[in-house]
């Protein structure tokens, strides 16, 4: 069973979360009108083997967006951090205390 250690709620079953996509993609700037760049960012995806950075949303918990490093072969979770850098800093401060 896949379990995700939410930085806000603790260890939870993956059914409390929804997978929201690849967190390693760099999107073009919003004012970039290059159709080829947007096509590559939106539609072309790799199918990685091994550690992969993903967005997950804790829909049945704290409702926070998380960046989860998950191994696509073993489903082992390497790290979980808030997707928003401001929250990531707050969590790091709390853990340091």
Backbone atoms as SQL, in Angstrom:
CREATE TABLE atoms (id INTEGER PRIMARY KEY, chain TEXT, resi INTEGER, resn TEXT, atom TEXT, x REAL, y REAL, z REAL);
INSERT INTO atoms VALUES
  (1, 'A', 1, 'UNK', 'N', 0.838, -1.178, 0.000),
  (2, 'A', 1, 'UNK', 'CA', 0.000, 0.000, 0.000),
  (3, 'A', 1, 'UNK', 'C', 0.887, 1.247, 0.000),
  (4, 'A', 2, 'UNK', 'N', 0.550, 2.188, -0.848),
  (5, 'A', 2, 'UNK', 'CA', 1.302, 3.438, -0.940),
  (6, 'A', 2, 'UNK', 'C', 0.840, 4.385, 0.164),
  (7, 'A', 3, 'UNK', 'N', 1.803, 4.847, 0.971),
  (8, 'A', 3, 'UNK', 'CA', 1.486, 5.795, 2.039),
  (9, 'A', 3, 'UNK', 'C', 2.378, 7.013, 1.861),
  (10, 'A', 4, 'UNK', 'N', 1.789, 8.183, 2.043),
  (11, 'A', 4, 'UNK', 'CA', 2.494, 9.449, 1.853),
  (12, 'A', 4, 'UNK', 'C', 2.564, 10.166, 3.189),
  (13, 'A', 5, 'UNK', 'N', 3.771, 10.603, 3.546),
  (14, 'A', 5, 'UNK', 'CA', 3.975, 11.296, 4.819),
  (15, 'A', 5, 'UNK', 'C', 3.783, 12.799, 4.604),
  (16, 'A', 6, 'UNK', 'N', 2.557, 13.262, 4.772),
  (17, 'A', 6, 'UNK', 'CA', 2.232, 14.671, 4.583),
  (18, 'A', 6, 'UNK', 'C', 2.968, 15.498, 5.642),
  (19, 'A', 7, 'UNK', 'N', 3.654, 16.577, 5.250),
  (20, 'A', 7, 'UNK', 'CA', 4.376, 17.397, 6.231),
  (21, 'A', 7, 'UNK', 'C', 3.450, 18.080, 7.239),
  (22, 'A', 8, 'UNK', 'N', 2.154, 18.145, 6.927),
  (23, 'A', 8, 'UNK', 'CA', 1.206, 18.821, 7.807),
  (24, 'A', 8, 'UNK', 'C', 0.356, 17.845, 8.616),
  (25, 'A', 9, 'UNK', 'N', 0.024, 16.684, 8.038),
  (26, 'A', 9, 'UNK', 'CA', -0.907, 15.741, 8.669),
  (27, 'A', 9, 'UNK', 'C', -0.267, 14.434, 9.130),
  (28, 'A', 10, 'UNK', 'N', 0.947, 14.157, 8.687),
  (29, 'A', 10, 'UNK', 'CA', 1.599, 12.903, 9.028),
  (30, 'A', 10, 'UNK', 'C', 1.335, 11.827, 7.979),
  (31, 'A', 11, 'UNK', 'N', 1.675, 10.598, 8.317),
  (32, 'A', 11, 'UNK', 'CA', 1.586, 9.470, 7.390),
  (33, 'A', 11, 'UNK', 'C', 0.131, 9.138, 7.084),
  (34, 'A', 12, 'UNK', 'N', -0.206, 9.113, 5.784),
  (35, 'A', 12, 'UNK', 'CA', -1.582, 8.871, 5.358),
  (36, 'A', 12, 'UNK', 'C', -1.604, 7.928, 4.151),
  (37, 'A', 13, 'UNK', 'N', -2.722, 7.234, 3.989),
  (38, 'A', 13, 'UNK', 'CA', -2.919, 6.367, 2.836),
  (39, 'A', 13, 'UNK', 'C', -3.045, 7.212, 1.569),
  (40, 'A', 14, 'UNK', 'N', -2.547, 6.705, 0.458),
  (41, 'A', 14, 'UNK', 'CA', -2.563, 7.471, -0.791),
  (42, 'A', 14, 'UNK', 'C', -3.972, 7.811, -1.265),
  (43, 'A', 15, 'UNK', 'N', -4.983, 7.096, -0.794),
  (44, 'A', 15, 'UNK', 'CA', -6.361, 7.371, -1.208),
  (45, 'A', 15, 'UNK', 'C', -6.853, 8.740, -0.731),
  (46, 'A', 16, 'UNK', 'N', -6.149, 9.354, 0.247),
  (47, 'A', 16, 'UNK', 'CA', -6.498, 10.701, 0.695),
  (48, 'A', 16, 'UNK', 'C', -5.979, 11.769, -0.273),
  (49, 'A', 17, 'UNK', 'N', -5.142, 11.365, -1.216),
  (50, 'A', 17, 'UNK', 'CA', -4.478, 12.295, -2.119),
  (51, 'A', 17, 'UNK', 'C', -4.937, 12.072, -3.554),
  (52, 'A', 18, 'UNK', 'N', -4.739, 13.082, -4.373),
  (53, 'A', 18, 'UNK', 'CA', -4.948, 12.896, -5.805),
  (54, 'A', 18, 'UNK', 'C', -3.650, 13.274, -6.515),
  (55, 'A', 19, 'UNK', 'N', -3.279, 12.428, -7.463),
  (56, 'A', 19, 'UNK', 'CA', -2.084, 12.672, -8.269),
  (57, 'A', 19, 'UNK', 'C', -2.399, 13.798, -9.232),
  (58, 'A', 20, 'UNK', 'N', -1.518, 14.793, -9.310),
  (59, 'A', 20, 'UNK', 'CA', -1.795, 15.966, -10.130),
  (60, 'A', 20, 'UNK', 'C', -0.766, 16.216, -11.226),
  (61, 'A', 21, 'UNK', 'N', 0.170, 15.303, -11.424),
  (62, 'A', 21, 'UNK', 'CA', 1.057, 15.430, -12.565),
  (63, 'A', 21, 'UNK', 'C', 2.531, 15.545, -12.244),
  (64, 'A', 22, 'UNK', 'N', 3.277, 15.687, -13.309),
  (65, 'A', 22, 'UNK', 'CA', 4.736, 15.747, -13.295),
  (66, 'A', 22, 'UNK', 'C', 5.206, 17.087, -12.725),
  (67, 'A', 23, 'UNK', 'N', 5.980, 17.051, -11.654),
  (68, 'A', 23, 'UNK', 'CA', 6.467, 18.283, -11.017),
  (69, 'A', 23, 'UNK', 'C', 7.822, 18.715, -11.554),
  (70, 'A', 24, 'UNK', 'N', 8.343, 17.985, -12.526),
  (71, 'A', 24, 'UNK', 'CA', 9.658, 18.344, -13.057),
  (72, 'A', 24, 'UNK', 'C', 9.572, 19.183, -14.335),
  (73, 'A', 25, 'UNK', 'N', 8.363, 19.459, -14.793),
  (74, 'A', 25, 'UNK', 'CA', 8.178, 20.200, -16.038),
  (75, 'A', 25, 'UNK', 'C', 8.392, 21.692, -15.815),
  (76, 'A', 26, 'UNK', 'N', 9.113, 22.322, -16.728),
  (77, 'A', 26, 'UNK', 'CA', 9.267, 23.778, -16.733),
  (78, 'A', 26, 'UNK', 'C', 8.375, 24.329, -17.838),
  (79, 'A', 27, 'UNK', 'N', 7.387, 25.095, -17.451),
  (80, 'A', 27, 'UNK', 'CA', 6.475, 25.679, -18.430),
  (81, 'A', 27, 'UNK', 'C', 7.027, 26.998, -18.947),
  (82, 'A', 28, 'UNK', 'N', 6.699, 27.352, -20.191),
  (83, 'A', 28, 'UNK', 'CA', 7.109, 28.657, -20.716),
  (84, 'A', 28, 'UNK', 'C', 6.430, 29.784, -19.921),
  (85, 'A', 29, 'UNK', 'N', 6.986, 30.969, -20.002),
  (86, 'A', 29, 'UNK', 'CA', 6.362, 32.129, -19.365),
  (87, 'A', 29, 'UNK', 'C', 4.978, 32.345, -19.978),
  (88, 'A', 30, 'UNK', 'N', 4.055, 32.864, -19.198),
  (89, 'A', 30, 'UNK', 'CA', 2.687, 33.051, -19.680),
  (90, 'A', 30, 'UNK', 'C', 2.602, 33.969, -20.891),
  (91, 'A', 31, 'UNK', 'N', 3.542, 34.887, -21.012),
  (92, 'A', 31, 'UNK', 'CA', 3.517, 35.797, -22.164),
  (93, 'A', 31, 'UNK', 'C', 4.283, 35.245, -23.369),
  (94, 'A', 32, 'UNK', 'N', 4.764, 34.011, -23.282),
  (95, 'A', 32, 'UNK', 'CA', 5.465, 33.361, -24.384),
  (96, 'A', 32, 'UNK', 'C', 4.427, 32.786, -25.354),
  (97, 'A', 33, 'UNK', 'N', 4.433, 33.236, -26.588),
  (98, 'A', 33, 'UNK', 'CA', 3.445, 32.798, -27.565),
  (99, 'A', 33, 'UNK', 'C', 3.997, 31.750, -28.541),
  (100, 'A', 34, 'UNK', 'N', 5.120, 31.141, -28.183),
  (101, 'A', 34, 'UNK', 'CA', 5.726, 30.108, -29.017),
  (102, 'A', 34, 'UNK', 'C', 4.914, 28.816, -28.882),
  (103, 'A', 35, 'UNK', 'N', 4.140, 28.500, -29.905),
  (104, 'A', 35, 'UNK', 'CA', 3.256, 27.330, -29.852),
  (105, 'A', 35, 'UNK', 'C', 4.025, 26.025, -29.677),
  (106, 'A', 36, 'UNK', 'N', 5.203, 25.926, -30.284),
  (107, 'A', 36, 'UNK', 'CA', 6.009, 24.705, -30.163),
  (108, 'A', 36, 'UNK', 'C', 6.465, 24.492, -28.720),
  (109, 'A', 37, 'UNK', 'N', 6.861, 25.566, -28.044),
  (110, 'A', 37, 'UNK', 'CA', 7.294, 25.473, -26.638),
  (111, 'A', 37, 'UNK', 'C', 6.140, 25.012, -25.752),
  (112, 'A', 38, 'UNK', 'N', 4.949, 25.557, -25.983),
  (113, 'A', 38, 'UNK', 'CA', 3.780, 25.158, -25.193),
  (114, 'A', 38, 'UNK', 'C', 3.370, 23.718, -25.510),
  (115, 'A', 39, 'UNK', 'N', 3.456, 23.342, -26.762),
  (116, 'A', 39, 'UNK', 'CA', 3.136, 21.967, -27.153),
  (117, 'A', 39, 'UNK', 'C', 4.041, 20.978, -26.414),
  (118, 'A', 40, 'UNK', 'N', 5.352, 21.262, -26.425),
  (119, 'A', 40, 'UNK', 'CA', 6.308, 20.379, -25.746),
  (120, 'A', 40, 'UNK', 'C', 6.022, 20.314, -24.247),
  (121, 'A', 41, 'UNK', 'N', 5.725, 21.448, -23.622),
  (122, 'A', 41, 'UNK', 'CA', 5.504, 21.487, -22.176),
  (123, 'A', 41, 'UNK', 'C', 4.205, 20.799, -21.765),
  (124, 'A', 42, 'UNK', 'N', 3.171, 20.942, -22.566),
  (125, 'A', 42, 'UNK', 'CA', 1.859, 20.420, -22.184),
  (126, 'A', 42, 'UNK', 'C', 1.644, 18.965, -22.595),
  (127, 'A', 43, 'UNK', 'N', 2.100, 18.594, -23.794),
  (128, 'A', 43, 'UNK', 'CA', 1.734, 17.284, -24.328),
  (129, 'A', 43, 'UNK', 'C', 2.829, 16.227, -24.338),
  (130, 'A', 44, 'UNK', 'N', 4.079, 16.614, -24.391),
  (131, 'A', 44, 'UNK', 'CA', 5.143, 15.617, -24.472),
  (132, 'A', 44, 'UNK', 'C', 5.626, 15.259, -23.069),
  (133, 'A', 45, 'UNK', 'N', 5.502, 14.003, -22.717),
  (134, 'A', 45, 'UNK', 'CA', 5.883, 13.536, -21.385),
  (135, 'A', 45, 'UNK', 'C', 6.839, 12.354, -21.494),
  (136, 'A', 46, 'UNK', 'N', 7.757, 12.308, -20.561),
  (137, 'A', 46, 'UNK', 'CA', 8.620, 11.140, -20.442),
  (138, 'A', 46, 'UNK', 'C', 7.911, 10.137, -19.540),
  (139, 'A', 47, 'UNK', 'N', 8.297, 8.892, -19.664),
  (140, 'A', 47, 'UNK', 'CA', 7.779, 7.853, -18.785),
  (141, 'A', 47, 'UNK', 'C', 8.973, 7.320, -17.997),
  (142, 'A', 48, 'UNK', 'N', 9.373, 8.041, -16.942),
  (143, 'A', 48, 'UNK', 'CA', 10.626, 7.712, -16.261),
  (144, 'A', 48, 'UNK', 'C', 10.562, 6.398, -15.497),
  (145, 'A', 49, 'UNK', 'N', 11.714, 5.798, -15.385),
  (146, 'A', 49, 'UNK', 'CA', 11.902, 4.601, -14.567),
  (147, 'A', 49, 'UNK', 'C', 12.761, 4.994, -13.396),
  (148, 'A', 50, 'UNK', 'N', 12.255, 4.826, -12.191),
  (149, 'A', 50, 'UNK', 'CA', 13.022, 5.205, -11.014),
  (150, 'A', 50, 'UNK', 'C', 12.454, 6.459, -10.361),
  (151, 'A', 51, 'UNK', 'N', 13.286, 7.191, -9.623),
  (152, 'A', 51, 'UNK', 'CA', 12.812, 8.378, -8.899),
  (153, 'A', 51, 'UNK', 'C', 12.230, 9.431, -9.839),
  (154, 'A', 52, 'UNK', 'N', 11.095, 9.957, -9.449),
  (155, 'A', 52, 'UNK', 'CA', 10.373, 10.932, -10.273),
  (156, 'A', 52, 'UNK', 'C', 9.682, 11.935, -9.357),
  (157, 'A', 53, 'UNK', 'N', 9.723, 13.207, -9.707),
  (158, 'A', 53, 'UNK', 'CA', 9.096, 14.263, -8.916),
  (159, 'A', 53, 'UNK', 'C', 7.674, 14.498, -9.410),
  (160, 'A', 54, 'UNK', 'N', 6.704, 14.409, -8.483),
  (161, 'A', 54, 'UNK', 'CA', 5.293, 14.503, -8.844),
  (162, 'A', 54, 'UNK', 'C', 4.561, 15.492, -7.939),
  (163, 'A', 55, 'UNK', 'N', 3.464, 16.057, -8.460),
  (164, 'A', 55, 'UNK', 'CA', 2.566, 16.861, -7.631),
  (165, 'A', 55, 'UNK', 'C', 1.446, 15.964, -7.127),
  (166, 'A', 56, 'UNK', 'N', 1.163, 16.078, -5.838),
  (167, 'A', 56, 'UNK', 'CA', 0.029, 15.398, -5.232),
  (168, 'A', 56, 'UNK', 'C', -0.744, 16.435, -4.428),
  (169, 'A', 57, 'UNK', 'N', -2.075, 16.293, -4.401),
  (170, 'A', 57, 'UNK', 'CA', -2.949, 17.204, -3.664),
  (171, 'A', 57, 'UNK', 'C', -3.614, 16.425, -2.545),
  (172, 'A', 58, 'UNK', 'N', -3.508, 16.920, -1.307),
  (173, 'A', 58, 'UNK', 'CA', -4.088, 16.218, -0.164),
  (174, 'A', 58, 'UNK', 'C', -5.562, 16.603, -0.044),
  (175, 'A', 59, 'UNK', 'N', -6.369, 16.029, -0.905),
  (176, 'A', 59, 'UNK', 'CA', -7.781, 16.402, -1.037),
  (177, 'A', 59, 'UNK', 'C', -8.634, 16.001, 0.162),
  (178, 'A', 60, 'UNK', 'N', -8.298, 14.924, 0.837),
  (179, 'A', 60, 'UNK', 'CA', -9.095, 14.476, 1.983),
  (180, 'A', 60, 'UNK', 'C', -8.396, 14.794, 3.305),
  (181, 'A', 61, 'UNK', 'N', -7.508, 15.771, 3.278),
  (182, 'A', 61, 'UNK', 'CA', -6.779, 16.155, 4.488),
  (183, 'A', 61, 'UNK', 'C', -6.640, 17.660, 4.560),
  (184, 'A', 62, 'UNK', 'N', -5.422, 18.125, 4.593),
  (185, 'A', 62, 'UNK', 'CA', -5.126, 19.548, 4.782),
  (186, 'A', 62, 'UNK', 'C', -5.325, 20.388, 3.520),
  (187, 'A', 63, 'UNK', 'N', -5.582, 19.741, 2.396),
  (188, 'A', 63, 'UNK', 'CA', -5.794, 20.407, 1.094),
  (189, 'A', 63, 'UNK', 'C', -4.560, 21.165, 0.599),
  (190, 'A', 64, 'UNK', 'N', -3.407, 20.674, 0.962),
  (191, 'A', 64, 'UNK', 'CA', -2.153, 21.295, 0.509),
  (192, 'A', 64, 'UNK', 'C', -1.625, 20.557, -0.716),
  (193, 'A', 65, 'UNK', 'N', -0.942, 21.312, -1.575),
  (194, 'A', 65, 'UNK', 'CA', -0.237, 20.752, -2.719),
  (195, 'A', 65, 'UNK', 'C', 1.152, 20.334, -2.263),
  (196, 'A', 66, 'UNK', 'N', 1.561, 19.146, -2.669),
  (197, 'A', 66, 'UNK', 'CA', 2.845, 18.601, -2.247),
  (198, 'A', 66, 'UNK', 'C', 3.670, 18.183, -3.457),
  (199, 'A', 67, 'UNK', 'N', 5.002, 18.255, -3.305),
  (200, 'A', 67, 'UNK', 'CA', 5.921, 17.668, -4.284),
  (201, 'A', 67, 'UNK', 'C', 6.420, 16.379, -3.654),
  (202, 'A', 68, 'UNK', 'N', 6.174, 15.294, -4.339),
  (203, 'A', 68, 'UNK', 'CA', 6.518, 13.965, -3.836),
  (204, 'A', 68, 'UNK', 'C', 7.524, 13.333, -4.789),
  (205, 'A', 69, 'UNK', 'N', 8.639, 12.873, -4.236),
  (206, 'A', 69, 'UNK', 'CA', 9.574, 12.092, -5.042),
  (207, 'A', 69, 'UNK', 'C', 9.211, 10.624, -4.833),
  (208, 'A', 70, 'UNK', 'N', 8.785, 9.974, -5.926),
  (209, 'A', 70, 'UNK', 'CA', 8.330, 8.588, -5.859),
  (210, 'A', 70, 'UNK', 'C', 9.073, 7.771, -6.898),
  (211, 'A', 71, 'UNK', 'N', 9.518, 6.593, -6.492),
  (212, 'A', 71, 'UNK', 'CA', 10.163, 5.675, -7.419),
  (213, 'A', 71, 'UNK', 'C', 9.072, 4.969, -8.219),
  (214, 'A', 72, 'UNK', 'N', 9.083, 5.128, -9.528),
  (215, 'A', 72, 'UNK', 'CA', 8.022, 4.557, -10.360),
  (216, 'A', 72, 'UNK', 'C', 8.094, 3.034, -10.480),
  (217, 'A', 73, 'UNK', 'N', 9.205, 2.439, -10.084),
  (218, 'A', 73, 'UNK', 'CA', 9.311, 0.973, -10.118),
  (219, 'A', 73, 'UNK', 'C', 8.840, 0.335, -8.823),
  (220, 'A', 74, 'UNK', 'N', 9.235, 0.921, -7.692),
  (221, 'A', 74, 'UNK', 'CA', 8.931, 0.316, -6.390),
  (222, 'A', 74, 'UNK', 'C', 7.817, 1.050, -5.637),
  (223, 'A', 75, 'UNK', 'N', 7.470, 2.241, -6.075),
  (224, 'A', 75, 'UNK', 'CA', 6.514, 3.139, -5.420),
  (225, 'A', 75, 'UNK', 'C', 7.019, 3.650, -4.071),
  (226, 'A', 76, 'UNK', 'N', 8.291, 3.449, -3.810),
  (227, 'A', 76, 'UNK', 'CA', 8.883, 3.964, -2.573),
  (228, 'A', 76, 'UNK', 'C', 8.912, 5.497, -2.638),
  (229, 'A', 77, 'UNK', 'N', 8.510, 6.124, -1.531),
  (230, 'A', 77, 'UNK', 'CA', 8.495, 7.576, -1.436),
  (231, 'A', 77, 'UNK', 'C', 9.841, 8.036, -0.888),
  (232, 'A', 78, 'UNK', 'N', 10.524, 8.897, -1.648),
  (233, 'A', 78, 'UNK', 'CA', 11.821, 9.407, -1.212),
  (234, 'A', 78, 'UNK', 'C', 11.706, 10.653, -0.358),
  (235, 'A', 79, 'UNK', 'N', 10.865, 11.605, -0.785),
  (236, 'A', 79, 'UNK', 'CA', 10.688, 12.839, -0.032),
  (237, 'A', 79, 'UNK', 'C', 9.320, 13.423, -0.323),
  (238, 'A', 80, 'UNK', 'N', 8.826, 14.210, 0.631),
  (239, 'A', 80, 'UNK', 'CA', 7.562, 14.921, 0.471),
  (240, 'A', 80, 'UNK', 'C', 7.763, 16.316, 1.043),
  (241, 'A', 81, 'UNK', 'N', 7.536, 17.339, 0.221),
  (242, 'A', 81, 'UNK', 'CA', 7.666, 18.726, 0.680),
  (243, 'A', 81, 'UNK', 'C', 6.476, 19.521, 0.142),
  (244, 'A', 82, 'UNK', 'N', 6.118, 20.610, 0.822),
  (245, 'A', 82, 'UNK', 'CA', 5.060, 21.466, 0.283),
  (246, 'A', 82, 'UNK', 'C', 5.467, 21.992, -1.094),
  (247, 'A', 83, 'UNK', 'N', 4.521, 22.087, -2.004),
  (248, 'A', 83, 'UNK', 'CA', 4.817, 22.565, -3.354),
  (249, 'A', 83, 'UNK', 'C', 5.096, 24.056, -3.374),
  (250, 'A', 84, 'UNK', 'N', 4.556, 24.782, -2.423),
  (251, 'A', 84, 'UNK', 'CA', 4.766, 26.229, -2.338),
  (252, 'A', 84, 'UNK', 'C', 6.006, 26.494, -1.486),
  (253, 'A', 85, 'UNK', 'N', 6.967, 27.211, -2.028),
  (254, 'A', 85, 'UNK', 'CA', 8.249, 27.397, -1.336),
  (255, 'A', 85, 'UNK', 'C', 8.092, 28.081, 0.014),
  (256, 'A', 86, 'UNK', 'N', 7.127, 28.973, 0.174),
  (257, 'A', 86, 'UNK', 'CA', 6.908, 29.632, 1.469),
  (258, 'A', 86, 'UNK', 'C', 6.537, 28.635, 2.544),
  (259, 'A', 87, 'UNK', 'N', 5.661, 27.675, 2.210),
  (260, 'A', 87, 'UNK', 'CA', 5.289, 26.638, 3.163),
  (261, 'A', 87, 'UNK', 'C', 6.447, 25.696, 3.432),
  (262, 'A', 88, 'UNK', 'N', 7.245, 25.433, 2.415),
  (263, 'A', 88, 'UNK', 'CA', 8.404, 24.551, 2.588),
  (264, 'A', 88, 'UNK', 'C', 9.349, 25.130, 3.640),
  (265, 'A', 89, 'UNK', 'N', 9.555, 26.442, 3.619),
  (266, 'A', 89, 'UNK', 'CA', 10.427, 27.083, 4.607),
  (267, 'A', 89, 'UNK', 'C', 9.838, 26.984, 6.007),
  (268, 'A', 90, 'UNK', 'N', 8.513, 27.145, 6.126),
  (269, 'A', 90, 'UNK', 'CA', 7.853, 27.044, 7.436),
  (270, 'A', 90, 'UNK', 'C', 7.986, 25.637, 8.012),
  (271, 'A', 91, 'UNK', 'N', 7.797, 24.633, 7.172),
  (272, 'A', 91, 'UNK', 'CA', 7.923, 23.241, 7.624),
  (273, 'A', 91, 'UNK', 'C', 9.353, 22.960, 8.058),
  (274, 'A', 92, 'UNK', 'N', 10.333, 23.447, 7.306),
  (275, 'A', 92, 'UNK', 'CA', 11.738, 23.227, 7.652),
  (276, 'A', 92, 'UNK', 'C', 12.046, 23.869, 9.010),
  (277, 'A', 93, 'UNK', 'N', 11.512, 25.047, 9.275),
  (278, 'A', 93, 'UNK', 'CA', 11.729, 25.703, 10.576),
  (279, 'A', 93, 'UNK', 'C', 11.145, 24.877, 11.705),
  (280, 'A', 94, 'UNK', 'N', 9.920, 24.363, 11.492),
  (281, 'A', 94, 'UNK', 'CA', 9.266, 23.545, 12.524),
  (282, 'A', 94, 'UNK', 'C', 10.068, 22.287, 12.821),
  (283, 'A', 95, 'UNK', 'N', 10.595, 21.643, 11.788),
  (284, 'A', 95, 'UNK', 'CA', 11.367, 20.414, 11.983),
  (285, 'A', 95, 'UNK', 'C', 12.700, 20.670, 12.661),
  (286, 'A', 96, 'UNK', 'N', 13.253, 21.879, 12.484),
  (287, 'A', 96, 'UNK', 'CA', 14.537, 22.216, 13.084),
  (288, 'A', 96, 'UNK', 'C', 14.428, 22.459, 14.582),
  (289, 'A', 97, 'UNK', 'N', 13.243, 22.753, 15.058),
  (290, 'A', 97, 'UNK', 'CA', 13.040, 23.036, 16.509),
  (291, 'A', 97, 'UNK', 'C', 13.070, 21.802, 17.337);
